[in-house]
Amino acid sequence: MAEAGVSAAEVVTETRRAGEEEAKLLSPGWSESQLRSYHFQTRQIPRLHHSDPRAEELIDNEEPVVLTDTNLVHSALKWDLDYLKENIGNGDFSVYSANSHKFLYYDEKKMANFKTFKPKSVRQEMKFPEFVEKLRDIEQRGGDERLYLQQTLNDTVGRKIVVDFLGFNWNWINKQQTKHGWGQLTSNLLLIGMEGNVTPAHYDEQQNFFAQIKGYKRCILFPPEQFECLYPYPVHHPCDRQSQVDFENPDLERFPNFRNVHGYETVVGPGDVLYIPMYWWHHIESLMDGGTTITVNFWYKGCAHSKKNRIPTESTPEGGNNEKH
Ligand SMILES: O=C(O)CCC(=O)C(=O)O
């Protein structure tokens, strides 16, 4: 019997949804063996239906949450390399290549400040088909080289991608933006990564709805208060806002407080949306042996009046580069 005020249809939908969520938890589409191992503790980031009032509370408090069933990028869940090659258009794409799985972000504009800085990944501009060809070639040959495409979606994309983009659940996300008093949407970054790729821990100066489209990504987050444990590069360094600590081989003599770090983590899969609050550190890995991953993020300017809209450091990083991270 349905409770007063709740229709039988709503009860059926809710029961089906709970069943689907339980099935996902029992058989999530990935396994522990696909996760890299680190020597710090983490707790799980809550995973909630987007209409759960606790989800709104977490976003209001600027705490991370995985939102399910938002349909934010439902129209893009069909995206794969072949579909994108056919439809994404003839624009240029920034593709980083590295001889390791770690893609430490660097701001090219700050490279003049540190003449001896040698980035471990190199950016190349290429057309999408060239990227797919290189990626498939590397996959066939094996070896250490890896690629990571990171490109802001722009008006060079083809008609079908425009249609998919217009089909994003703007109604839901625009309401979120208004409800939480965020500023404008600044960009949507498209990320296409090889399995095992890692984006080392860093923080951004924007709010982020991180929408997973294909494959699984493990996201480890740390609150801004853990700044002291994560040792960002100096403000004028190209790696400003990135942690200097190599999580796989931490130098505890140089970075002793890293011993005290503790994170929050989750694995997101197709259709999940992770809220990454502004200034929260995040380390993101495409699962090992999990195939290509595709993500689109939604970066918003923070709320000008928020008490939390402050930089969590004593030395104030100037500006930062919001074009990418
Ligand atoms: O997915 C990734 O590898 C990095 C994405 C990221 O850092 C972001 O969306 O802010």
The ligand as a Tripos MOL2 file, in Angstrom:
@<TRIPOS>MOLECULE
LIG
   10     9     1     0     0
SMALL
NO_CHARGES

@<TRIPOS>ATOM
      1 O1         39.7890   13.3810  -15.2370 O.co2     1 LIG1
      2 C1         40.9210   13.7680  -15.0880 C.2       1 LIG1
      3 O2         41.9120   13.0800  -15.3610 O.co2     1 LIG1
      4 C2         41.2020   15.1510  -14.5270 C.3       1 LIG1
      5 C3         39.9900   16.0220  -14.4810 C.3       1 LIG1
      6 C4         40.1220   17.1910  -13.5620 C.2       1 LIG1
      7 O3         41.1240   17.3920  -12.9360 O.2       1 LIG1
      8 C5         38.9870   18.1040  -13.4420 C.2       1 LIG1
      9 O4         37.9270   17.8940  -14.0350 O.co2     1 LIG1
     10 O5         39.1480   19.1020  -12.7110 O.co2     1 LIG1
@<TRIPOS>BOND
     1     1     2 2
     2     2     3 1
     3     2     4 1
     4     4     5 1
     5     5     6 1
     6     6     7 2
     7     6     8 1
     8     8     9 2
     9     8    10 1
@<TRIPOS>SUBSTRUCTURE
     1 LIG1         1 GROUP 0 **** ****
